[in-house]
Amino acid sequence: MMMQLPPLAEQRRIVAKVGQLMALVGALETQLTASRVTAANILSALVAELTTH
């Protein structure tokens, strides 16, 4: 069974959209990493505060 490809203009639109979505995923991964670092720092500060007084 042969699958017909969409017109070239539609293929280009799809590729552009996938590129945008991949960039968004990259940005979200960066934000997630930064949030995890921040959470770890807050936890460390909290533990230090609770254990030094």
Wavefront OBJ file of the C-alpha trace (Angstrom):
o trace
v 0.000 0.000 0.000
v 1.511 3.307 -1.108
v 1.121 6.378 1.023
v 0.831 9.632 -0.877
v 3.006 12.474 0.356
v 1.420 15.858 0.985
v 2.316 18.696 -1.385
v 5.822 20.144 -0.999
v 4.515 23.373 0.572
v 2.686 21.347 3.229
v 5.794 19.234 3.858
v 7.809 22.416 4.412
v 5.148 23.776 6.765
v 5.251 20.524 8.752
v 9.053 20.613 8.947
v 8.967 24.241 10.135
v 6.369 23.411 12.804
v 8.370 20.407 14.001
v 11.426 22.666 14.236
v 9.471 25.150 16.364
v 8.212 22.379 18.623
v 11.698 20.904 19.024
v 13.017 24.353 20.008
v 10.215 24.633 22.571
v 11.085 21.200 23.972
v 14.712 22.287 24.279
v 13.713 25.447 26.138
v 11.439 23.493 28.467
v 14.197 20.982 29.209
v 16.533 23.870 30.065
v 13.920 25.394 32.387
v 13.300 22.022 34.025
v 17.002 21.549 34.681
v 17.251 25.045 36.180
v 14.197 24.386 38.362
v 15.707 21.155 39.645
v 18.951 22.959 40.536
v 16.980 25.673 42.323
v 14.937 23.089 44.236
v 18.102 21.250 45.299
v 19.656 24.522 46.467
v 16.545 25.435 48.460
v 16.469 21.992 50.044
v 20.148 22.231 50.989
v 19.618 25.669 52.501
v 16.601 24.447 54.440
v 18.452 21.425 55.811
v 21.408 23.626 56.754
v 19.081 26.104 58.488
v 17.315 23.353 60.429
v 20.466 21.513 61.469
v 22.675 24.460 62.485
v 20.350 26.073 65.018
l 1 2 3 4 5 6 7 8 9 10 11 12 13 14 15 16 17 18 19 20 21 22 23 24 25 26 27 28 29 30 31 32 33 34 35 36 37 38 39 40 41 42 43 44 45 46 47 48 49 50 51 52 53
